[in-house]
């Protein structure tokens, strides 16, 4: 995971498989203060080919904390977008 600040945005770029083990690492690495101080948080999924339900939980956590206008998934593939839609998260999380 790479964290980049651009103006008031925190961009978290992920790659590979976001399985349960990787999601545990992500939760430890994401700095709550950095997330709170950012105007917007973007999860960049351009390089992701698999997500576990634990990643859905992480997304839901930040969507609730920050609100739909301040949390987005970007560069999401149609296959991953379908997973979020099946889970009913397409109403809660903005996907670009």
Secondary structure, DSSP 4 states (H G I P E B T S, - for coil): -EEEEETTEEEEEEEEEE-HHHHHHHHHHS-HHHHHHSSEEEEEEEEEEEE-HHHHHHHHHHHHHH-TTTEEEES--HHHHHHHHHTTGGGTSEE-
